[in-house]
Amino acid sequence: MHFPKISCLLIFICFASSSCLVLAQNESLKATKNIANGDTEPAQDTDLKQYGIYAATAPRAEKKTPLKTTLPLEFDAGDRVAFIGNMLL
């Protein structure tokens, strides 16, 4: 199907102007997270508290002494590797 050039131009203008209208509508919205509305805080469910992991009572792994390693690492069948952090070198 072949559109004349004027039709393509009109379709482009409609899409371009619709995004401007959406942006204009969003400017009137306010962040209402920290505005008091008179509602009370929800009650804490004491039954669920037993499943929480809290910093003061969380179990800690036992400390081990580090091993001296050399590169390249050699792995045996069944060895597991854990990458800690968000950067791989």
SVG drawing of the C-alpha trace seen along z (x, -y; Angstrom):
<svg xmlns="http://www.w3.org/2000/svg" viewBox="-8 -21 58 55">
<polyline fill="none" stroke="black" stroke-width="0.4" points="0.0,0.0 1.5,-3.4 0.7,-6.5 1.1,-9.9 3.7,-12.2 1.1,-14.4 -0.5,-11.5 2.9,-10.4 3.6,-14.0 0.2,-14.2 0.7,-10.8 4.1,-12.0 2.7,-15.3 0.0,-13.4 2.5,-11.1 4.9,-13.9 2.1,-16.2 0.6,-13.3 3.8,-12.8 3.8,-16.6 0.2,-16.3 1.1,-13.4 4.0,-15.3 1.8,-18.3 -0.7,-16.1 1.9,-14.6 3.2,-18.0 0.1,-18.5 0.7,-15.3 2.3,-15.7 4.2,-13.1 1.8,-12.2 3.9,-9.7 4.8,-12.0 1.5,-14.0 -0.6,-13.2 -4.1,-12.1 -5.5,-11.2 -5.1,-7.4 -3.5,-5.5 -0.4,-3.2 -1.3,0.4 -1.1,2.7 2.0,4.9 1.2,8.6 2.9,10.4 2.6,13.8 4.8,12.7 7.5,11.2 9.0,14.6 10.0,14.9 11.8,11.6 15.6,11.4 16.9,8.5 20.5,7.2 20.9,7.6 19.7,11.3 20.6,12.5 22.8,15.7 26.5,15.1 28.8,17.4 31.8,18.6 35.1,16.9 37.7,18.8 41.3,18.0 42.0,17.1 44.0,19.6 46.9,18.6 46.0,19.0 47.7,18.8 46.4,18.1 45.1,19.8 42.8,21.5 42.5,25.3 39.1,26.9 38.2,30.5 35.0,32.0 32.1,31.0 33.7,27.8 31.5,24.8 32.3,21.2 30.6,18.1 31.1,14.7 30.8,12.0 30.3,8.4 29.1,6.9 32.4,6.8 34.1,9.6 37.8,9.0"/>
</svg>
